[in-house]
Amino acid sequence: MDPRSFALRLRLHKMEDAGVHGVLLLHELLLKQGHKNLELVQGFLTVAGETCWHVWLRDDEIIDLGRILAELKDPEFKKCVFKYSLEEPEGYTRDKEDVNQKIWDTRESKDFWKTVPKKFQTFRSKCHSLVHV
């Protein structure tokens, strides 16, 4: 399943707000398909002067599920300049209560997928059944 198809599937199931869960699942699916050099990356994204903590995938290029979803929702996003950085920008203040960062921090826990909402667990099972190696 390619990233755009995955994003369309998220939209179809009304799960565009999957956040970090969506990126982690896409990573799983692409690895299952044989993408050997794919890595999960956390860093910072700046768009239109606004910076936020962000998660994306990287192999030969950046695969940003959030960007794909935004462009599907509003094609004008294709005109935006997206700047990815691994270094925290000067003056940036992290939100210590950011739910997505907390999800990211627990992603390697043995029971991680058991803690996600049931709707997403079901979606994950369906996606895995569609991916053939």
C-alpha positions as CSV (number, residue, x, y, z in Angstrom):
1,M,0.0,0.0,0.0
2,D,1.5,3.3,-1.0
3,P,1.3,6.3,1.3
4,R,-1.3,8.1,-0.8
5,S,-3.6,5.0,-0.9
6,F,-3.1,4.7,2.9
7,A,-4.1,8.3,3.4
8,L,-7.2,7.8,1.2
9,R,-8.1,4.8,3.3
10,L,-7.7,6.9,6.5
11,R,-10.1,9.4,5.0
12,L,-12.6,6.7,3.9
13,H,-12.7,5.4,7.5
14,K,-12.9,9.0,8.9
15,M,-9.6,8.7,10.6
16,E,-7.7,11.6,9.2
17,D,-6.8,12.7,12.7
18,A,-4.9,9.5,13.4
19,G,-1.8,11.6,14.1
20,V,1.2,9.6,15.2
21,H,-0.8,6.3,15.2
22,G,-1.2,6.8,11.4
23,V,2.5,7.3,10.8
24,L,3.4,4.4,12.9
25,L,1.0,2.1,11.1
26,L,2.1,3.3,7.7
27,H,5.7,2.6,8.8
28,E,4.7,-1.0,9.8
29,L,2.9,-1.6,6.5
30,L,5.7,-0.3,4.3
31,L,8.2,-2.4,6.2
32,K,6.0,-5.4,5.7
33,Q,6.1,-4.7,2.0
34,G,9.8,-4.8,2.0
35,H,10.9,-1.1,2.3
36,K,14.2,-1.9,4.0
37,N,15.7,1.6,4.5
38,L,12.6,3.2,5.8
39,E,13.0,5.1,9.1
40,L,10.7,6.9,11.5
41,V,11.8,10.4,12.2
42,Q,10.8,12.9,14.8
43,G,11.7,16.5,14.4
44,F,10.2,19.9,13.6
45,L,8.1,21.1,10.7
46,T,7.8,24.8,9.7
47,V,5.0,25.8,7.4
48,A,4.0,29.4,6.8
49,G,6.2,30.6,9.7
50,E,4.6,28.2,12.2
51,T,6.7,25.5,13.7
52,C,5.5,22.3,15.4
53,W,6.9,19.0,16.6
54,H,6.3,16.5,13.8
55,V,6.8,12.8,12.8
56,W,7.5,11.6,9.3
57,L,9.1,8.7,7.4
58,R,12.2,8.8,5.4
59,D,14.0,6.6,2.9
60,D,15.3,8.2,-0.2
61,E,12.8,10.9,0.3
62,I,10.5,12.3,3.0
63,I,7.1,10.6,3.3
64,D,4.9,12.9,5.4
65,L,1.5,11.4,6.0
66,G,0.2,14.7,7.5
67,R,1.2,16.6,4.4
68,I,-0.5,14.0,2.1
69,L,-3.7,14.2,4.1
70,A,-3.6,18.1,4.1
71,E,-3.1,18.2,0.4
72,L,-6.0,15.7,-0.2
73,K,-8.2,18.0,2.0
74,D,-7.1,21.2,0.4
75,P,-5.0,21.1,-2.8
76,E,-3.7,24.6,-2.0
77,F,-1.3,23.0,0.5
78,K,0.8,21.8,-2.5
79,K,1.9,25.4,-2.8
80,C,3.2,25.6,0.7
81,V,6.9,25.3,1.5
82,F,7.5,22.6,4.1
83,K,10.8,22.8,6.1
84,Y,11.8,19.7,8.0
85,S,14.4,19.9,10.7
86,L,15.9,17.5,13.2
87,E,17.1,20.3,15.4
88,E,14.8,22.2,17.7
89,P,14.4,25.7,16.2
90,E,15.6,28.6,18.3
91,G,12.8,30.1,20.4
92,Y,10.6,27.0,20.0
93,T,8.8,25.9,23.2
94,R,7.7,22.3,23.4
95,D,4.2,21.6,24.8
96,K,4.8,19.2,27.6
97,E,1.2,18.0,27.4
98,D,1.3,17.2,23.7
99,V,-0.6,13.9,23.3
100,N,1.2,13.0,20.1
101,Q,4.6,13.3,21.8
102,K,3.4,11.1,24.6
103,I,2.2,8.5,22.0
104,W,5.6,8.7,20.3
105,D,7.4,8.1,23.6
106,T,5.4,4.9,24.3
107,R,5.5,3.5,20.7
108,E,8.1,0.8,21.5
109,S,6.2,-0.6,24.5
110,K,5.1,-4.2,24.2
111,D,1.4,-3.4,24.6
112,F,1.4,-0.2,22.5
113,W,-1.2,-1.3,19.9
114,K,-3.4,-2.6,22.7
115,T,-3.6,0.9,24.1
116,V,-4.9,2.7,21.0
117,P,-8.6,3.3,20.4
118,K,-10.5,0.2,19.4
119,K,-11.5,1.8,16.1
120,F,-7.9,2.2,15.2
121,Q,-7.0,-1.3,16.3
122,T,-9.7,-2.6,13.9
123,F,-8.4,-0.3,11.1
124,R,-4.9,-1.6,11.7
125,S,-6.0,-5.2,11.4
126,K,-7.9,-4.5,8.1
127,C,-4.8,-2.7,6.6
128,H,-2.5,-5.6,7.5
129,S,-4.9,-8.0,5.8
130,L,-4.6,-6.0,2.6
131,V,-0.8,-5.9,2.5
132,H,0.7,-8.8,0.7
133,V,4.4,-9.5,0.9
